[in-house]
Amino acid sequence: MPSDVWTQWERLIGSGEAEPLDVIALAQRLHRYLEAVEKSAVKAARAGGASWQDIAEAAGTTRQSAWEKWKGMQRLTESAPDRFDSEIIALQQVTANELKARAEERRRRRNAG
């Protein structure tokens, strides 16, 4: 769930002991997650009849920039699955596993020292 990713972010940042490389890694995962969400929303907006101008205004950019960024998107039919659903779920799992592994490694290093 998206809230898991945000919870991980808040936990990492709020710990006061966040390793900079862990912050970078999680920030990158959040960036990819949000990019997937954004693409999914653009697809849905286009499928719902939104114009590139409508999308540009929502994104805070120009129509030309919006079109350039998302021009590869094709209209979806209601029955078409969103391929980003599985990517988002996989990204969440990878993020959780990596954070757990890094936290365990930090604990091992602290206990060894």
C-alpha positions as CSV (number, residue, x, y, z in Angstrom):
1,M,0.0,0.0,0.0
2,P,1.2,3.6,-0.7
3,S,0.9,4.4,3.0
4,D,3.5,1.7,3.7
5,V,6.0,3.6,1.5
6,W,5.2,6.8,3.2
7,T,5.5,5.2,6.6
8,Q,8.9,3.9,5.7
9,W,9.9,7.3,4.6
10,E,8.7,9.0,7.8
11,R,10.3,6.3,9.9
12,L,13.7,6.7,8.1
13,I,13.7,10.4,8.1
14,G,12.3,10.7,11.7
15,S,14.9,8.3,13.1
16,G,17.6,10.9,13.4
17,E,20.0,8.2,12.4
18,A,19.2,7.9,8.7
19,E,22.1,6.9,6.6
20,P,22.3,9.3,3.6
21,L,22.6,6.4,1.2
22,D,19.4,4.8,2.6
23,V,17.6,8.2,2.2
24,I,18.8,8.4,-1.4
25,A,17.7,4.9,-2.1
26,L,14.2,5.3,-0.6
27,A,13.8,8.7,-2.2
28,Q,14.5,7.1,-5.6
29,R,11.9,4.4,-4.9
30,L,9.4,7.0,-3.9
31,H,10.2,9.0,-7.1
32,R,9.6,5.9,-9.2
33,Y,6.4,5.1,-7.3
34,L,5.0,8.6,-7.8
35,E,6.0,8.7,-11.4
36,A,4.0,5.4,-11.9
37,V,1.1,7.0,-10.1
38,E,1.3,10.1,-12.2
39,K,1.4,8.1,-15.5
40,S,-1.5,6.0,-14.3
41,A,-3.5,9.2,-13.6
42,V,-2.6,10.7,-17.0
43,K,-3.8,7.5,-18.7
44,A,-7.0,7.7,-16.7
45,A,-7.5,11.3,-17.5
46,R,-7.0,10.8,-21.2
47,A,-9.3,7.8,-21.1
48,G,-11.9,10.0,-19.4
49,G,-11.6,12.6,-22.2
50,A,-9.3,15.1,-20.6
51,S,-7.4,17.3,-23.1
52,W,-3.6,17.8,-23.0
53,Q,-4.3,21.3,-21.8
54,D,-6.4,20.0,-18.9
55,I,-3.6,17.6,-17.9
56,A,-1.0,20.4,-18.3
57,E,-2.9,22.7,-16.0
58,A,-3.3,19.9,-13.4
59,A,0.5,19.2,-13.6
60,G,1.4,22.9,-13.5
61,T,3.1,22.8,-16.8
62,T,2.5,23.8,-20.4
63,R,0.4,21.8,-22.8
64,Q,3.5,21.2,-25.0
65,S,5.5,19.9,-22.0
66,A,2.7,17.6,-20.9
67,W,2.3,16.2,-24.4
68,E,6.1,15.7,-24.7
69,K,6.3,13.9,-21.4
70,W,3.3,11.6,-21.8
71,K,2.8,11.4,-25.6
72,G,3.4,7.7,-25.6
73,M,0.2,7.2,-23.6
74,Q,-2.7,5.7,-25.4
75,R,-6.3,5.9,-24.4
76,L,-7.4,3.1,-22.2
77,T,-10.6,1.3,-22.4
78,E,-12.4,0.7,-19.1
79,S,-11.6,-3.0,-19.3
80,A,-7.8,-2.5,-19.9
81,P,-5.7,-3.3,-16.9
82,D,-3.3,-0.7,-15.6
83,R,0.2,-2.2,-16.0
84,F,1.5,0.1,-13.2
85,D,-0.5,-1.7,-10.5
86,S,1.9,-4.6,-10.5
87,E,4.9,-2.3,-10.8
88,I,3.8,-0.3,-7.8
89,I,3.2,-3.4,-5.7
90,A,6.6,-4.8,-6.7
91,L,8.3,-1.5,-5.9
92,Q,6.7,-1.5,-2.5
93,Q,8.0,-5.0,-1.7
94,V,11.5,-4.2,-2.9
95,T,11.6,-1.0,-0.9
96,A,10.4,-2.8,2.3
97,N,12.9,-5.6,1.8
98,E,15.8,-3.3,1.2
99,L,15.0,-1.1,4.2
100,K,14.8,-4.2,6.4
101,A,18.1,-5.5,5.1
102,R,19.8,-2.1,5.6
103,A,18.4,-1.7,9.1
104,E,19.6,-5.2,10.0
105,E,23.1,-4.5,8.6
106,R,23.3,-1.3,10.7
107,R,22.3,-3.2,13.8
108,R,24.9,-5.8,13.1
109,R,27.6,-3.2,12.6
110,R,26.6,-1.4,15.9
111,N,26.6,-4.6,17.8
112,A,29.9,-5.7,16.4
113,G,31.6,-2.3,17.3
